[in-house]
């Protein structure tokens, strides 16, 4: 059976066989001589009784092979100067396939997924036994699959071969996106951007968080995305101060802001976008002031996203603007307006706290600093995983400064969060949570904003939302 259509049938950019072959060759090149590397699939996970969560291949196996099915594994051997790749897959089984879907089988695996040889999954135990015996070094990482861990562990313990972490090689490779990967990520970002614009157009007082969620996710699916890259956060009003609010059950109120952190995955690659806008379509004065501050901080961080800088520089650029803005508004004091000042204050607090604890005195209040209202980082890598692998905001695995280089992709997502009960802030700012997030790719000259398709300037957001003649969800006509 010709199953080549299963690898890349939809329109839109995709990986192809030659790119996977090049990747596998590059991976083999990075292995020590006379070694083998084993990469295994994620297990299926039960959602309810006898039904499973939608299956998602482990990102490492996906990266090396594109093979999408569970109970699969890859052994790459680099012994005696000869590189081979063997893929272990579920066998064709007409009766099972009627229930669980078409399998590539051994033939499909060999034909469409670049391996030198393919075997059935139940041959893995025997194969790993002889592969480990022949190797001087073995690369593996425990923890992905209990099933394969048990089989590997038995053989590895019996053979006493030095163990290296396969992720150290793979994740360093995954940190740098190839031109085709960037095309795929740009496509994912375009779909997510369109979804955010649609949510802005349709949102109105009286509609609900889950209706907005439905709008977003329908745009993802309609445009051929795999699905969501992570659970959608659609948080009206004070819900936005809960960083991972995914309940999405409340009604949206006139006068509140709406924070949406939602994006799709396309051909295995994630996008990640956050926008915050007024439910009514018009920012109130306090909302606009805080929103503009977060936006200015995000723009400063994006400007710092260039070769030679590191992620800490990006974070510091964002924080600098936020600290100055908060000091100007009187939300933090002048002596914590710099990073050094903030560090001093927190150090003093830690010492006072320890002392009070020791002597049984009343514990001091934590000083009010940027960390009180912005408690997360500014960036994470993005790729096959939404919080992608790759070490180091500052240092690489060798302890050298982790400079940003072309092909690296990450988010820039500063925010400010003022709980409705936070007595440390003026009333007009309480119950406001704002985050603005874009996906950035580092280029030779600087950067490319992959998610530029969704506006973030105050006037443009207000213009998009000001459609008197557009029928909005649940809006009174
Ligand atoms: Mn993010």
Boltz pocket constraint, residues with backbone or C-beta under 6 A from the ligand:
constraints:
  - pocket:
      binder: B
      contacts: [[A, 272], [A, 380], [A, 386], [A, 411], [A, 413], [A, 437]]
      max_distance: 6.0
